[in-house]
Amino acid sequence: MPGLNPQIYASVKGGILAFSKSLARSVAPRVRVNVLAPGWIETAFGAGLDDETRRAVSESTPLKRWGTPEDVAGTAIFLASPAASFLTGQTILVGGGVVM
């Protein structure tokens, strides 16, 4: 990941994922713990990027578009629904296939 301190970002992200799995095991069956991991989502951050970077993101995404807040919200609604009642300790990637 380009930018300032990518090692710190990656370390913190990895720590959160490991913590969520440990927490899921310790609070089950009373509570389910899952993580939403959004990719490039149309937010104020993305709006501030130049056109070339925005186009490069779309092209590098297998679904060829940026995600929307509704994409993330739909996944959150699924996780809160009875349909996800047997999921815990999972990380759901909402990134259009960038990371598989």
C-alpha positions in Angstrom: 0.0 0.0 0.0 1.5 3.4 -1.0 1.5 6.3 1.4 2.9 7.0 4.8 3.8 4.2 7.2 2.2 1.2 5.3 3.9 -1.2 7.7 2.0 0.4 10.6 -1.3 0.3 8.8 -0.8 -3.4 7.9 0.3 -4.3 11.4 -2.7 -2.6 13.0 -5.1 -4.2 10.5 -3.6 -7.7 11.2 -3.9 -7.1 14.9 -7.6 -6.2 14.6 -8.3 -9.3 12.5 -6.5 -11.6 15.0 -8.3 -9.9 17.9 -11.7 -10.3 16.3 -11.1 -14.1 15.8 -10.0 -14.4 19.5 -13.0 -12.4 20.7 -15.4 -14.4 18.6 -14.2 -17.6 20.3 -14.4 -16.1 23.8 -17.9 -14.6 23.6 -19.6 -17.3 21.6 -22.3 -18.5 21.7 -23.8 -15.3 23.2 -22.3 -12.9 20.7 -21.1 -13.3 17.1 -18.1 -11.3 16.1 -17.4 -10.6 12.4 -15.4 -8.0 10.5 -16.3 -6.0 7.5 -13.3 -5.1 5.4 -14.2 -2.5 2.7 -12.1 -1.9 -0.3 -12.2 1.3 -2.3 -15.6 2.8 -1.4 -17.0 6.1 -2.8 -16.5 8.4 0.2 -15.1 11.8 0.7 -11.6 10.3 0.7 -12.0 8.9 -2.8 -13.6 12.1 -4.1 -10.4 14.0 -3.3 -8.3 11.8 -5.5 -7.3 12.8 -9.1 -9.0 11.3 -12.1 -6.1 9.1 -13.0 -6.0 7.5 -9.6 -9.8 7.0 -9.5 -9.6 5.3 -13.0 -6.7 3.1 -11.9 -8.7 1.9 -8.9 -11.6 1.0 -11.1 -9.4 -0.8 -13.6 -7.6 -2.8 -10.9 -10.8 -4.0 -9.4 -12.2 -7.2 -10.9 -15.8 -5.7 -10.8 -14.4 -2.6 -12.5 -16.0 0.0 -10.2 -15.7 1.6 -6.9 -17.8 0.2 -4.1 -20.7 2.3 -2.6 -21.7 2.8 1.0 -24.8 0.8 0.1 -22.5 -2.2 -0.8 -21.0 -2.1 2.7 -24.4 -1.5 4.4 -25.9 -4.4 2.6 -23.2 -6.7 3.9 -23.7 -5.3 7.4 -27.5 -6.0 7.1 -26.8 -9.5 6.0 -24.4 -10.1 9.0 -27.1 -8.8 11.4 -29.8 -11.0 9.8 -30.8 -14.5 10.7 -29.3 -15.7 7.4 -25.8 -15.1 9.0 -26.6 -16.8 12.4 -23.9 -19.5 11.9 -21.1 -17.0 11.0 -18.7 -15.8 13.6 -15.0 -15.0 13.5 -15.1 -14.2 9.8 -13.8 -11.3 7.8 -16.0 -10.3 4.9 -14.2 -8.5 2.1 -16.4 -5.9 0.5 -13.9 -4.8 -2.1 -15.1 -5.9 -5.6 -12.6 -8.8 -5.7 -9.3 -6.8 -5.2 -8.3 -9.2 -2.4 -9.4 -12.8 -2.8 
